[in-house]
Amino acid sequence: MQDKQFLSPNEIASELSVSTSTVLRLIHEQRLPAIRVSERIYRIPVAAFEKYKAGELESPSRARVSPETKRRPRIGAGESLPEAAGRIGRVRSA
């Protein structure tokens, strides 16, 4: 069986005997390197976790993104909203 290359925040929390919230805080403070898989899912490389436990992590550094890298567009970004027709809440007079 192949060893894992990445751990979830829950697995890290169990290993360190802390809450998952604490692990997520370490990730957000950039004290524990992690890869953001989606909006709410993070994975921590095993090698980075081992360095963290041993106290061998260097100062936090963010991943560098090249200027050619395109950001994914957000759904609905830049679209204008329709204006109210003015009929909502009006009472018709006979």
N, C-alpha and C positions, 0 to 999 in steps of 0.2 A: 504494500500500500504506500502511496506517495504521501510525503509529509505536506502539511499545509504551508502555503506561502504567505497567506494573509489571515488575519484574525478579525473578528467582529469586536465592536466596543464591549459587548456583553461578555465575550470570552476574556478580554483584557481585564474587565471589572472583576470577574471571578478569580482570575490569577492574582490580582493585586488586593483582593478583599476590600474593594470599594464599590460605590454605586456606578451604574452606567452613566449617570449624569456627570459624575466626576471625570470619567474617561472622556466624555464629550467636551467637557470644559477644558481638559488638557489639550484636546485636539484644536478647539477654537482659539486657545491661547498660544497655539503653535509650539507647545512644549512636547507634544507627541506627534510625530509625522503620521499622516494618514492620507488616503486617497478617497476623494469624494466620488462615489459611484453614481449617486443620484441626489436629488434634493435633500433626502433625509437618511441616506445610507453611506456609511464610511467603512473603510477597511484599512487595517494597520498592517504594514509589512512585518513579518516575523522578525527579520533582521533589525528593523528599527526598534521594535519592542524589546528585543534582547539588549540592544545598546541602551535603551531607556532604563531598563532594570539595572544594568551595570553602571549607570551614571556616566556613560561615555558619549552621550549626544552632544554635539556642538551646539552653538547658539542657533535658534530657529531660523530657518531660511525658507522662503516661499519658492515654489516652482516658478521658473521663468517661462513665460509664454512668448513665443516669437511673434513679431508684428504680422507675419503672414497668416497666423492662425485666425480663422474666422470664428467669431462667436455665433452660437446658435441663436436665431431670432426667437423672441418670445411670441407666443401665440397672441394675436390681437394687437401687438405693439404697433403704434403709429396709425391705427384705425380710428376714425372719428366716430363718435357716438351719435345716433340719430337724435334730432331735437324733438322735444315734446310737441305733439300736434296741437296742444292748447285745448283739447277737448276733455282731457281728464279732469274730473271734478266739477265740470260746468253743468249747470242745470239748464235744460232747454226750456225756453219759454214758449207757450202755445200761441 
